[in-house]
Amino acid sequence: MSEHSGLTRAEIEEFWDSWLAVNREAERTGDWRIMAEWYAEDASYGWMYHPDEHFMAVGRDQIRDWAIGIEMDGLDGWHYDYQVTVIDERKSMIVGFWKQKSGITDDATGGEYEILGIGGSWFGVERQTSGPDEGEIKIAWQRDWFDLPSTAHTFMEIVKSGKAPESLLKRMKVAGHDVPGHYHYKDLPSPLWPPPVERGDYITQPPGQAPGDAAKEAR
């Protein structure tokens, strides 16, 4: 399989600029669902909460209703400022590193309550070859990572400050396998690693041998 995606650097950068703009609009309005149109109709979007509790939305409707719907409801005033972006036009991949800030002032520091640790999103983008989005660039898959213990700590600090809005208190209860999109690892409808990576399309280092296997070969 050729690594080259058929997308130019300029096309990906233009798409990314539009993504940053719709992020800001979502933060301004408090409605993250407007971002759904940046995803392909069959896109997947997931992240890990715990080793056996993962979130995964498959398809634009689930992404709209679950990933940027249920999962983001109650986070009014929060903003996710991208600190740096890395683009690989040969693989049509983008990695964006962001900070999570609450918009709620910490009286002890004078700054906003912030979730510490490095957070980010890893995207695969593709030109659509059929359907109503034919010819357009859309997100084919997205995988996020963030520091869950730090997230829980910051939420609790906001609660202890007495500044937690009711919407945030409700959001903190959105957890567990009964919530739409929350799966046991074995039940994930799309792989934890994005599909082309899971297939090995871009593998750069073959798996190493177990110590016991290497010892057998040396005999």
N, C-alpha and C positions, 0 to 999 in steps of 0.2 A: 504494500500500500504506500502510495506517495504521501510524504508529509505535507506537501503543499496543498493549501485549502482552496485556492482560487480567489480568496479575498485579499485585497491589497491592504497595506498598512494604513493608508489614508481612509479606506472604507471602514476599517475597524475603529480607528480613532474617531471618526465622525459618529459612528454608532455609540461609542463610549461616551462622547460628549452629550449625546441625547439622553443616555442613561443617567448621567450625573444630574442633568437638568430635571428629569422626571423624579429623581430621588428628592431633590430640593422641593419640588412642588408637593410631593407626598408629605414631606415633613411640615410644610406650610399649612396644608389643609387637614392633616391628620388622617387622610385616607390613602393607605398604601395600595389599595386595590387598583388604582389607576395605572400602576406599573405592569399590570398583567399583559398588556398588549406588546410589551417588549419581549415576551416569551413565545417560542414556537408553540403551535397547537399541541404537539406531543412532547413538550419539554418535561424535564424532571428537575426537582429542586429538593435537596435534603441536607440534613446535618445530624450530628450526634448529641444527644443529651447525656446518656449513660451507655456503657458497653452493650446493654440489651434494651435500650430505649432509644430508637432513632426516629427522626421525622423524615417523611418522604411524601411529596406531592407529585403526581404524574398527570400531565396534561394541563393546559392553560386554565381550565375551570377550577381544578383542585388548587393550583397555585394561587389563583385569585381568591378562592374561598377559604383556603386553609393557611398556606404559607404566608401570604401577605394580607390575610383576612383575620382568622381566629388568632394566629400566632402574634400578630402585630397590634391587635385591638388592645386598648388600654395603655399604649405607649405614647400617648399624646405628648408632644413637646420634646420627645427624645430625638436626637439626631445622630447620624452615622457618617461622620466626616471621613472621606477617603484621604489617607495620608500619602499614599504612593500607589502607582499603578504600574504593573509590568505586563507588556503585550508581546505575545509571540505570534506573529502573523503567519508563520509557516504551519503552525498547528491550530490557528484560529482560537487561541486561548488567551484569556485575560485573567490576571490575578489582581484584586484590589484589596489593600489593607486599610481597615477603618478603625476609628475609635468610637466607642459608644458613650454618649453623654446624655444626661437625663433632662437638662433644662431646669432642674431643681437645684437651688443654691444650698451648698453646704456651709452653714454658718461658721463652722470651725476654720474653714480655709478661704471662704469668700468665693470659691469657684463652684462649678457644677459637680454634683455627684457623677462619678465616672466609673465605668467598669474597666478595671485594670487588666492587663494582659493584652496580647496581640489578637485582634480579630480580623477576619477577612473572608472574602468570597472568591471562588475559583469558577470561572465561566468558560463554556465552550460556545462559540457563536457560529452560525451557519447561514448561508443564503438559502432561502426556501425555494424548492424546485417545483412545487405544485400547490394547488389550493388557493384560497383568497389572498394569502401572503406571498404568492410566487414572486421571486425576484428580490424580496426584502430580506434584510439581515435580522435574525432573531436569536435569542438565547436558546440553545439546544439543551443545555444542562447547567445547573449551578449547584455547587457544594460549599457550605459555609463552615467555618470553625470559630470558636470563641471559648473563653475561659469560664466554664460553668460555675466552679466554686466562687470565682470572683464576682460573677453575676449575682449569685445568691447572697453573697456578702453585701454588695452594694444595695440590692433590694431591701435587705434587712436594716441597713443603716438608714435608708430613707424612711422606712416604717418607724424606726426608733425616734427619728427626728420629729415625727408627727406631721410630716409634709407629704405623705403618700396620698395621692388622690384616690378616690374610691375605684376609679377605673384601673389603676395599677394594682390595687389589692385584689380585684377580680382577676386580673391577668396572672397574678402569682398562683392562682388556683388551677390554671390551665396546664395540667401535667398528668402523666400516666397514660397507660395504653388504651384507655377508653376515649381519649381525645382523638378526633379525626386526624389521620396522618401519622399517628404515633404507632410504631411497629416494634416487635421483637426483631432482632437482627436477622434471624432465619426467615422472617416473613416479608422482608423488604421487597416492594414491587419493582424497584430499580436498584442497582448495586450501590453500595456505599461509595466506592470509587466510581467515577463517571464511566458510562458504558464503553467508550473507546479506550479508556485507560485500563479498565477491567479486562478487556479483550487482549490487551498487550500491544495495541497498535503503536504505542510510542515508547516501549520499554527501552531503557538505556543501560540496564545492568541485569543480566540473567540472575535468577535466584542462586544464592550460595548453597553449598553443601552443608548438611548437618555434620558435626564433628565425627560422628560414628561412621558415616559414609566415606569421609575422606580417609579415615584410618583403614577402612577395608580396602580402598583402592591402593593404598601405599604398601599393602602386604604382597 
